[in-house]
């Protein structure tokens, strides 16, 4: 076996590596709410801002399309995906399995610095009435919960789930009313973890996730046009 073929792939490897970094930047921006569902991502503008080639950016778009964050429309371009009710239900199914599973398995008192920071950021955002930042702090709290598993694979999975979730949040007409109660519930879950009671924290978290799913599904269904009779 020779390495001639691998040597020829060197440029592709470099481009893909850069594309993955670009995808990570765009994924983070989606998670933070800077790109809304339905927004068109202009290749020229984004490529110039990031200083990357068109081919690299297109590879990043392809990666994010595979993660269900973007969609390509023929002759129109690349758009941030608009999720469906079915997407919401599936996202929360995954969240219950992963987040509650991690929290339930907590044994003893874990390190909670990331969780404390996320709650603090949420409190600052609420005082400033910055509801987008409050939503971001909430997502960071849940990232911190999964990080308790100390599993890079779980972290990677959750990163994609929470980026999709940000696209779901945009459906809420009153983000203050939606996000504010969950900040207090985050504090409650944090308190239980600081007491070393993972099972109780998992029970509270599952109720929390079920309530959020119900609210979001109701909001999506309210936006759907009534069926023809």
Buried (B, 14 or more C-beta within 10 A) or exposed (E): EEEEEEEEEEEEEEBBEBBEEBBBBBBEBBBBBEBEBEBEBEBEEBBEEBEBEEEBBBBBBBBBBEBBBBBEEEEEEBBBBBBEBEBBEBBBEBBBEBBBEBBBEBEEEBEBEBBBBBBEBBBEBBEEEBBBBBBBBBBBBBBBBBBBBEBEEBEEBBBBBBBBBBBBBBBBEEBEEBBBEBBEBBBBBBBBBBEEBBEBBBBBBBEBBEEBBEBBBEBBEEEEEEEEE
